[in-house]
């Protein structure tokens, strides 16, 4: 396995974990929205909160991993 392929696999794994963590956070917000149920909150807005949470988590973990790799490679 080449080094580039290994880095791509690691990046995909970290991004997947970030999406999972963000999805759980988004699900919490979505459930709280539905529990508040002021009448204008629907399943669509709860789903949107989950999706946004997953995307935000994936991006945060992706850029965090890239920053980590940058600092590790700089020291080596």
TIKOL-347302 format. One record per residue (C-alpha): residue in one letter; x, y, z; residue number from 0. Coordinates in steps of 0.1 Angstrom, whole numbers, plus 5000, padded with zeros to 4 digits. Layout:
<node aa="a" X="X" Y="Y" Z="Z" i="NUM"/>
...
//
This chain:
<node aa="x" X="5000" Y="5000" Z="5000" i="0"/>
<node aa="x" X="5014" Y="5034" Z="4990" i="1"/>
<node aa="x" X="5017" Y="5062" Z="5015" i="2"/>
<node aa="x" X="4992" Y="5084" Z="4995" i="3"/>
<node aa="x" X="4966" Y="5056" Z="4996" i="4"/>
<node aa="x" X="4971" Y="5051" Z="5033" i="5"/>
<node aa="x" X="4966" Y="5088" Z="5040" i="6"/>
<node aa="x" X="4934" Y="5088" Z="5019" i="7"/>
<node aa="x" X="4921" Y="5059" Z="5039" i="8"/>
<node aa="x" X="4929" Y="5076" Z="5072" i="9"/>
<node aa="x" X="4913" Y="5108" Z="5061" i="10"/>
<node aa="x" X="4881" Y="5090" Z="5050" i="11"/>
<node aa="x" X="4880" Y="5072" Z="5084" i="12"/>
<node aa="x" X="4884" Y="5104" Z="5104" i="13"/>
<node aa="x" X="4858" Y="5122" Z="5083" i="14"/>
<node aa="x" X="4834" Y="5093" Z="5088" i="15"/>
<node aa="x" X="4839" Y="5094" Z="5126" i="16"/>
<node aa="x" X="4833" Y="5132" Z="5125" i="17"/>
<node aa="x" X="4801" Y="5127" Z="5105" i="18"/>
<node aa="x" X="4789" Y="5102" Z="5131" i="19"/>
<node aa="x" X="4797" Y="5124" Z="5160" i="20"/>
<node aa="x" X="4781" Y="5154" Z="5143" i="21"/>
<node aa="x" X="4751" Y="5133" Z="5134" i="22"/>
<node aa="x" X="4746" Y="5124" Z="5170" i="23"/>
<node aa="x" X="4748" Y="5160" Z="5180" i="24"/>
<node aa="x" X="4724" Y="5170" Z="5153" i="25"/>
<node aa="x" X="4700" Y="5143" Z="5163" i="26"/>
<node aa="x" X="4700" Y="5156" Z="5198" i="27"/>
<node aa="x" X="4691" Y="5191" Z="5185" i="28"/>
<node aa="x" X="4665" Y="5176" Z="5162" i="29"/>
<node aa="x" X="4649" Y="5157" Z="5190" i="30"/>
<node aa="x" X="4648" Y="5188" Z="5212" i="31"/>
<node aa="x" X="4632" Y="5207" Z="5184" i="32"/>
<node aa="x" X="4605" Y="5181" Z="5181" i="33"/>
<node aa="x" X="4600" Y="5180" Z="5218" i="34"/>
<node aa="x" X="4595" Y="5217" Z="5219" i="35"/>
<node aa="x" X="4568" Y="5213" Z="5192" i="36"/>
<node aa="x" X="4557" Y="5249" Z="5189" i="37"/>
<node aa="x" X="4537" Y="5239" Z="5158" i="38"/>
<node aa="x" X="4562" Y="5252" Z="5132" i="39"/>
<node aa="x" X="4587" Y="5225" Z="5139" i="40"/>
<node aa="x" X="4584" Y="5195" Z="5116" i="41"/>
<node aa="x" X="4603" Y="5163" Z="5109" i="42"/>
<node aa="x" X="4619" Y="5181" Z="5080" i="43"/>
<node aa="x" X="4635" Y="5207" Z="5102" i="44"/>
<node aa="x" X="4647" Y="5180" Z="5126" i="45"/>
<node aa="x" X="4662" Y="5161" Z="5097" i="46"/>
<node aa="x" X="4678" Y="5193" Z="5085" i="47"/>
<node aa="x" X="4694" Y="5198" Z="5120" i="48"/>
<node aa="x" X="4707" Y="5162" Z="5119" i="49"/>
<node aa="x" X="4722" Y="5167" Z="5084" i="50"/>
<node aa="x" X="4738" Y="5200" Z="5093" i="51"/>
<node aa="x" X="4753" Y="5185" Z="5124" i="52"/>
<node aa="x" X="4767" Y="5156" Z="5104" i="53"/>
<node aa="x" X="4782" Y="5179" Z="5078" i="54"/>
<node aa="x" X="4797" Y="5202" Z="5105" i="55"/>
<node aa="x" X="4812" Y="5173" Z="5123" i="56"/>
<node aa="x" X="4827" Y="5158" Z="5092" i="57"/>
<node aa="x" X="4842" Y="5191" Z="5082" i="58"/>
<node aa="x" X="4855" Y="5198" Z="5117" i="59"/>
<node aa="x" X="4872" Y="5164" Z="5120" i="60"/>
<node aa="x" X="4885" Y="5166" Z="5084" i="61"/>
<node aa="x" X="4902" Y="5200" Z="5089" i="62"/>
<node aa="x" X="4913" Y="5190" Z="5124" i="63"/>
<node aa="x" X="4930" Y="5159" Z="5110" i="64"/>
<node aa="x" X="4946" Y="5179" Z="5082" i="65"/>
<node aa="x" X="4960" Y="5204" Z="5108" i="66"/>
<node aa="x" X="4973" Y="5175" Z="5129" i="67"/>
<node aa="x" X="4990" Y="5159" Z="5099" i="68"/>
<node aa="x" X="5005" Y="5193" Z="5090" i="69"/>
<node aa="x" X="5021" Y="5197" Z="5125" i="70"/>
<node aa="x" X="5033" Y="5161" Z="5126" i="71"/>
<node aa="x" X="5049" Y="5163" Z="5092" i="72"/>
<node aa="x" X="5065" Y="5196" Z="5100" i="73"/>
<node aa="x" X="5083" Y="5182" Z="5131" i="74"/>
<node aa="x" X="5095" Y="5151" Z="5112" i="75"/>
//
